[in-house]
Amino acid sequence: MTTRPARGYWIGFAVVLAVLVLAPLVLPEFWRRFVTEILIWGLLAMSLDILIGYTGMVSFGHSAFFGLGMYGAAAALLTVRPPNLWLAILYGLVGAGAVAVFVAYFSTRLRDIYFAITTLVFSQIFYVIIFTWTEVTGGENGLGFSQPAFAIPGVVSARFTPVTLHWFVLAVVTVSYLGLRRITQSPFGMVLQSIRENEPRTRAIGYHVERYKIVAVMLSGLFAGLAGVLYALQNKFAAPDFVFFLVSGEVVVFNVMGGMGTLVGPVAGAAFFFLLRELFSRFFTEYYLIPVGIIFTLMVIFVPQGLLGFLRRRLNQ
């Protein structure tokens, strides 16, 4: 029998999903694109939550996975004719996955701040490679390409419109969320949380902690790469700016703002951050990050559990 909290969760999930489905039909063009971007950045934030929220590993290397997803999609769309959506996704996932395996193998040997610094260094290495390898990556100008059609052989083939692209992104993000939720609730996810709470004890009871960490980084990198593919498809370009470590820093901020270890919280954090940035940029132009930074600092001090954690606490009172 379904418990009341579980029933309430799924009702809330269905309501939010329905609102997001209807949003592009009623919102003006700017806000429609804005919501789609929030979904993409929310997926990137969710991918980091696997590490920072569930495994207790702070990573500043997710910009590399995100960027390689973008460049993998660009490679497929520029080399394969006609451009194929599914090949773009495959190339992006392979690119991000290969980098994630490489980073995981070396960085998971370290802990705490040393792990974080190592992932930051790797992200900068890939940034420099992409920025300087002009013949392949386009250098600082990046790569532009045409948007592929949504095609299922023998069933449908249609060009994306802003509305259908939003629905496609929403479908991918929703499936990704449900998949990650299932993973975090599985025995594998329980071990990750055990590592977060007490790594020496987890090792003592017989779990090979390094293997679990490697799989967690690879899994997180794959979903970060998927977010990169979606962002490339929406904007029809890939640029080295998205491989820079500042992108990773922003995603950490999304997790802290929304609530770590929740999956939904980082998405809410991304939405809150982008809304704040959009609001303050209209009034402070060059200095809009100052009020955003002040609000973030106050949240860390007074709402350390994030927006979702704060909401849960209020509902339980």
C-alpha positions as CSV (number, residue, x, y, z in Angstrom):
1,M,0.0,0.0,0.0
2,T,1.3,3.4,-1.0
3,T,2.1,5.6,2.0
4,R,0.7,9.1,2.3
5,P,4.1,10.9,1.9
6,A,4.9,8.8,-1.3
7,R,1.4,9.6,-2.7
8,G,1.9,13.3,-2.0
9,Y,5.3,13.2,-3.7
10,W,4.0,11.7,-6.9
11,I,1.1,14.1,-6.9
12,G,3.5,17.0,-6.6
13,F,5.7,15.5,-9.3
14,A,2.8,15.2,-11.7
15,V,1.7,18.8,-11.1
16,V,5.2,20.2,-11.7
17,L,5.6,18.1,-14.8
18,A,2.2,19.3,-16.1
19,V,3.2,22.9,-15.5
20,L,6.5,22.4,-17.3
21,V,4.7,20.7,-20.3
22,L,2.2,23.6,-20.6
23,A,4.8,26.4,-19.9
24,P,6.1,26.8,-23.5
25,L,2.5,27.2,-24.8
26,V,1.8,30.2,-22.7
27,L,5.2,31.9,-22.1
28,P,6.7,34.5,-24.4
29,E,9.7,33.4,-26.4
30,F,12.4,34.7,-24.0
31,W,10.9,33.0,-20.9
32,R,10.3,29.8,-22.9
33,R,13.9,29.6,-23.7
34,F,14.8,30.6,-20.2
35,V,12.8,27.7,-18.7
36,T,14.4,25.2,-21.2
37,E,17.9,26.4,-20.2
38,I,17.0,26.0,-16.5
39,L,16.1,22.3,-17.2
40,I,19.4,21.7,-18.9
41,W,21.4,23.3,-16.1
42,G,19.3,21.5,-13.6
43,L,20.3,18.2,-15.2
44,L,23.9,19.2,-14.9
45,A,23.3,20.1,-11.2
46,M,21.6,16.7,-10.6
47,S,24.6,14.9,-12.1
48,L,26.9,16.7,-9.6
49,D,24.5,15.8,-6.8
50,I,25.5,12.2,-7.2
51,L,29.0,13.1,-6.0
52,I,28.5,16.1,-3.7
53,G,25.2,15.1,-2.2
54,Y,25.2,11.3,-2.1
55,T,28.9,10.4,-2.0
56,G,30.3,13.4,-0.2
57,M,32.8,14.3,-3.0
58,V,33.0,17.9,-4.1
59,S,34.0,18.1,-7.8
60,F,35.1,21.1,-9.8
61,G,35.5,19.1,-12.9
62,H,32.0,18.9,-14.2
63,S,32.6,21.6,-16.7
64,A,34.9,19.2,-18.5
65,F,32.1,16.6,-18.8
66,F,29.6,19.2,-19.8
67,G,31.9,20.7,-22.4
68,L,33.0,17.3,-23.8
69,G,29.3,16.5,-24.2
70,M,28.9,19.7,-26.2
71,Y,31.9,19.0,-28.4
72,G,31.0,15.4,-28.9
73,A,27.6,16.4,-30.2
74,A,29.2,19.1,-32.4
75,A,31.6,16.4,-33.9
76,A,28.7,14.2,-34.8
77,L,26.6,17.0,-36.4
78,L,29.6,18.4,-38.4
79,T,30.9,15.0,-39.7
80,V,27.8,12.9,-40.3
81,R,25.4,13.7,-43.1
82,P,22.6,14.2,-42.7
83,P,22.9,15.4,-39.1
84,N,21.5,12.8,-36.8
85,L,20.1,13.6,-33.3
86,W,20.8,10.2,-31.8
87,L,24.4,10.0,-33.1
88,A,24.9,13.5,-31.5
89,I,23.7,12.2,-28.2
90,L,25.8,9.0,-28.6
91,Y,29.0,11.0,-29.5
92,G,28.4,13.4,-26.6
93,L,28.0,10.6,-24.1
94,V,31.0,8.7,-25.4
95,G,33.1,11.9,-25.2
96,A,32.0,12.7,-21.7
97,G,32.2,9.1,-20.5
98,A,35.7,8.6,-21.8
99,V,36.9,11.8,-19.9
100,A,34.9,10.7,-16.8
101,V,36.7,7.3,-16.8
102,F,40.1,9.0,-17.1
103,V,39.4,11.6,-14.4
104,A,37.8,9.0,-12.1
105,Y,40.8,6.6,-12.3
106,F,43.2,9.2,-11.0
107,S,41.1,11.5,-8.8
108,T,39.3,8.9,-6.7
109,R,42.6,7.8,-5.2
110,L,42.4,11.1,-3.2
111,R,39.9,12.5,-0.7
112,D,38.3,15.7,0.4
113,I,40.0,18.9,-0.8
114,Y,42.6,16.9,-2.7
115,F,39.9,15.3,-4.8
116,A,38.3,18.6,-5.5
117,I,41.6,20.2,-6.6
118,T,42.4,17.3,-8.8
119,T,39.1,17.5,-10.6
120,L,39.6,21.3,-11.1
121,V,43.1,20.7,-12.5
122,F,41.7,18.1,-15.0
123,S,39.0,20.5,-16.1
124,Q,41.6,23.2,-16.8
125,I,43.7,20.7,-18.7
126,F,40.8,19.9,-21.0
127,Y,40.0,23.6,-21.3
128,V,43.5,24.5,-22.5
129,I,43.4,21.6,-25.0
130,I,40.1,22.7,-26.4
131,F,41.1,26.4,-26.4
132,T,44.4,25.8,-28.2
133,W,43.5,23.0,-30.6
134,T,42.0,25.4,-33.1
135,E,42.1,23.0,-36.1
136,V,39.7,20.6,-34.4
137,T,37.8,22.6,-31.8
138,G,37.7,26.1,-33.4
139,G,39.6,27.5,-30.5
140,E,38.1,30.5,-28.8
141,N,35.5,30.8,-31.6
142,G,34.1,27.4,-30.9
143,L,32.0,25.3,-33.4
144,G,28.7,26.2,-34.9
145,F,26.4,23.7,-36.5
146,S,22.8,23.2,-37.7
147,Q,20.2,21.7,-35.4
148,P,19.2,18.1,-36.3
149,A,15.7,17.0,-36.8
150,F,13.9,14.8,-34.4
151,A,13.6,11.5,-36.2
152,I,12.5,8.0,-35.4
153,P,13.1,5.9,-38.6
154,G,9.8,4.8,-40.1
155,V,7.8,6.7,-37.5
156,V,8.4,10.5,-37.5
157,S,10.9,13.1,-38.8
158,A,10.3,16.7,-37.9
159,R,12.4,19.8,-37.3
160,F,12.5,21.1,-33.8
161,T,10.5,24.2,-32.9
162,P,11.2,26.0,-29.6
163,V,8.1,24.3,-28.1
164,T,9.0,20.7,-29.3
165,L,12.7,21.2,-28.3
166,H,11.5,22.2,-24.8
167,W,9.4,19.1,-24.6
168,F,12.3,17.0,-25.8
169,V,14.6,18.5,-23.1
170,L,11.9,18.0,-20.5
171,A,11.4,14.4,-21.5
172,V,15.2,13.7,-21.3
173,V,15.5,15.5,-17.9
174,T,12.5,13.7,-16.5
175,V,13.8,10.3,-17.5
176,S,17.2,11.2,-16.2
177,Y,15.8,12.3,-12.9
178,L,13.7,9.1,-12.5
179,G,16.7,7.0,-13.4
180,L,19.0,8.8,-10.9
181,R,16.3,8.6,-8.2
182,R,16.1,4.8,-8.7
183,I,19.9,4.5,-8.6
184,T,20.2,6.5,-5.4
185,Q,17.6,4.3,-3.7
186,S,19.2,1.1,-4.9
187,P,21.8,-0.9,-2.8
188,F,24.5,0.9,-4.9
189,G,23.1,4.3,-3.9
190,M,23.0,3.2,-0.2
191,V,26.7,2.3,-0.4
192,L,27.4,5.8,-1.8
193,Q,25.6,7.3,1.1
194,S,27.5,5.1,3.5
195,I,30.8,6.4,2.0
196,R,29.5,9.9,2.5
197,E,28.7,9.3,6.1
198,N,31.7,7.2,7.2
199,E,34.2,6.0,4.5
200,P,36.6,4.1,6.9
201,R,33.6,2.1,8.3
202,T,32.3,1.4,4.8
203,R,35.7,0.1,3.9
204,A,35.9,-1.9,7.1
205,I,32.7,-3.9,6.4
206,G,34.1,-5.1,3.1
207,Y,33.1,-2.7,0.4
208,H,35.6,-1.7,-2.2
209,V,35.2,2.0,-1.8
210,E,37.4,3.1,-4.7
211,R,35.4,1.1,-7.2
212,Y,32.2,2.6,-6.0
213,K,33.7,6.1,-6.2
214,I,34.9,5.4,-9.8
215,V,31.5,4.3,-10.9
216,A,29.9,7.3,-9.2
217,V,32.2,9.7,-11.0
218,M,31.6,7.9,-14.3
219,L,27.8,8.0,-13.8
220,S,27.9,11.6,-12.8
221,G,30.1,12.4,-15.8
222,L,27.7,10.7,-18.2
223,F,24.7,12.7,-17.1
224,A,26.8,15.9,-17.2
225,G,27.7,15.1,-20.7
226,L,24.0,14.5,-21.6
227,A,23.3,18.0,-20.3
228,G,26.1,19.3,-22.5
229,V,24.5,17.6,-25.5
230,L,21.1,19.2,-24.8
231,Y,22.7,22.7,-24.3
232,A,24.6,22.3,-27.6
233,L,21.4,21.3,-29.4
234,Q,19.5,24.3,-28.1
235,N,22.2,26.8,-28.9
236,K,23.6,25.2,-32.0
237,F,27.2,25.8,-30.9
238,A,30.0,24.5,-28.7
239,A,32.5,26.9,-27.0
240,P,35.5,26.5,-24.7
241,D,33.9,28.9,-22.2
242,F,31.7,26.0,-21.0
243,V,34.7,23.9,-20.2
244,F,36.2,26.5,-17.9
245,F,36.1,25.7,-14.2
246,L,33.9,28.6,-13.3
247,V,31.0,26.6,-14.8
248,S,31.7,23.9,-12.2
249,G,31.7,26.5,-9.5
250,E,28.3,27.7,-10.5
251,V,26.9,24.1,-10.4
252,V,28.3,23.7,-6.9
253,V,26.4,26.9,-6.0
254,F,23.2,25.4,-7.5
255,N,23.5,22.4,-5.2
256,V,24.1,24.4,-2.1
257,M,21.2,26.8,-2.9
258,G,18.7,24.0,-3.7
259,G,19.7,21.4,-1.2
260,M,22.3,18.6,-1.6
261,G,21.4,14.9,-1.6
262,T,17.9,15.5,-3.0
263,L,18.3,15.5,-6.8
264,V,15.3,17.9,-7.0
265,G,17.0,20.5,-4.9
266,P,19.8,21.3,-7.4
267,V,17.3,21.9,-10.1
268,A,15.4,24.3,-7.8
269,G,18.8,25.9,-7.0
270,A,19.6,26.4,-10.7
271,A,16.2,28.0,-11.2
272,F,16.6,30.3,-8.2
273,F,20.1,31.3,-9.3
274,F,19.1,32.1,-12.8
275,L,16.0,34.1,-11.7
276,L,18.1,36.1,-9.3
277,R,20.8,36.7,-12.0
278,E,18.1,37.8,-14.5
279,L,16.4,40.1,-12.0
280,F,19.5,41.8,-10.7
281,S,21.2,42.1,-14.1
282,R,18.3,44.4,-15.2
283,F,19.1,46.9,-12.4
284,F,22.8,46.5,-11.7
285,T,24.1,45.5,-15.2
286,E,27.8,45.0,-14.5
287,Y,27.5,44.4,-10.8
288,Y,24.6,42.0,-10.7
289,L,26.7,39.2,-9.2
290,I,27.3,41.3,-6.0
291,P,23.7,41.0,-4.7
292,V,23.5,37.4,-5.9
293,G,26.7,36.6,-3.9
294,I,25.3,38.4,-0.8
295,I,22.1,36.3,-1.0
296,F,24.1,33.1,-1.5
297,T,26.2,33.9,1.6
298,L,23.1,34.6,3.7
299,M,21.6,31.3,2.5
300,V,24.8,29.4,3.5
301,I,24.6,31.0,7.0
302,F,20.9,30.8,7.7
303,V,19.5,28.1,5.3
304,P,22.5,25.7,5.1
305,Q,20.1,22.8,4.1
306,G,19.1,24.7,0.9
307,L,15.7,25.7,-0.4
308,L,14.3,22.1,-0.5
309,G,15.6,21.3,3.0
310,F,14.1,24.5,4.3
311,L,10.7,23.7,2.7
312,R,10.7,20.2,4.1
313,R,11.5,21.5,7.6
314,R,8.6,24.0,7.4
315,L,6.1,21.4,6.2
316,N,7.1,19.1,9.0
317,Q,6.5,21.6,11.7
